[in-house]
Amino acid sequence: MITNKINVQGKYAMQHIEMLENHAPDVYNAMLENGSLEEHLASVQSMAEKYVDNYVDRYTHSDEYLNAEKKNPFEAMRMLNMAILEAEEAAYQMCAASIS
């Protein structure tokens, strides 16, 4: 793994680089050779962060969440954690689909 020679920051970028290495090594090597890998990873990281942030923001303003927050803050936190996991999974799937 050559990731120590490139600047990879963020969990979504790390997931994406592993995905490229394992499922699209030709794409990974081409991007590494032409110098576009770091910029691509930064773009993936930014896109995934924005997606998750927007998803969570919409969820925290939903009636379902607001009602749960009033009735049981612990349940609301559990629901929020589940929403975050769902958003992260969706972001991961979008990244996976982009290399197929």
C-alpha positions in Angstrom: 0.0 0.0 0.0 1.5 3.3 -1.1 -0.7 5.6 0.9 2.2 6.7 3.1 3.5 8.6 0.0 0.3 10.6 -0.5 -1.5 12.9 1.8 -4.8 11.1 2.8 -7.0 12.9 5.3 -10.4 11.8 6.5 -12.2 8.5 7.0 -14.1 8.8 3.7 -10.9 9.3 1.8 -9.3 6.4 3.5 -12.3 4.2 2.7 -12.2 5.3 -0.9 -8.5 4.6 -1.3 -9.0 1.1 0.1 -11.9 0.6 -2.3 -9.7 1.8 -5.3 -6.8 -0.4 -4.2 -9.0 -3.5 -3.8 -11.6 -3.1 -6.6 -10.1 -0.8 -9.2 -6.3 -1.1 -9.0 -5.8 0.1 -12.6 -7.7 3.4 -11.7 -5.8 3.7 -8.5 -2.4 3.2 -10.2 -3.2 5.6 -13.0 -4.3 8.3 -10.6 -1.2 7.8 -8.5 1.0 8.0 -11.5 -0.6 11.1 -13.0 -0.7 12.9 -9.7 -4.5 13.2 -9.5 -5.1 10.9 -6.5 -4.8 13.4 -3.7 -7.1 15.8 -5.3 -9.6 13.1 -6.1 -9.5 11.8 -2.5 -9.9 15.4 -1.1 -13.0 15.7 -3.4 -14.4 12.4 -2.2 -13.8 13.4 1.4 -15.5 16.7 0.9 -18.5 15.3 -1.0 -19.1 12.6 1.6 -18.8 15.0 4.5 -21.3 17.4 2.9 -23.7 14.6 2.2 -23.6 13.3 5.7 -23.8 16.8 7.2 -26.9 17.6 5.0 -28.5 14.3 5.8 -28.1 14.8 9.5 -29.2 18.4 9.3 -32.4 17.4 7.5 -33.0 14.6 10.0 -32.5 16.8 13.1 -35.2 19.1 11.7 -37.7 16.3 11.0 -40.9 15.9 13.0 -39.8 12.4 13.9 -36.6 13.6 15.5 -38.1 16.7 17.1 -40.9 14.7 18.7 -38.5 12.1 20.0 -36.3 14.8 21.4 -39.2 16.2 23.4 -40.3 12.9 24.7 -37.1 11.0 25.3 -33.7 12.7 24.6 -31.9 9.4 24.9 -34.1 7.8 22.2 -33.6 10.9 20.0 -29.8 10.5 20.4 -30.1 6.8 19.4 -32.2 7.7 16.4 -29.7 10.4 15.4 -26.8 7.9 15.7 -28.7 5.6 13.4 -29.3 8.4 10.9 -25.6 9.2 10.9 -24.8 5.5 10.2 -27.3 5.4 7.4 -25.9 8.6 5.8 -22.3 7.3 6.1 -23.4 4.0 4.4 -25.1 5.9 1.6 -22.0 8.1 1.1 -19.9 5.0 1.0 -22.2 3.3 -1.6 -22.1 6.5 -3.8 -18.3 6.4 -3.7 -18.3 2.7 -4.6 -20.7 3.2 -7.5 -18.5 6.0 -8.9 -15.6 3.5 -9.5 -17.7 0.7 -11.1 
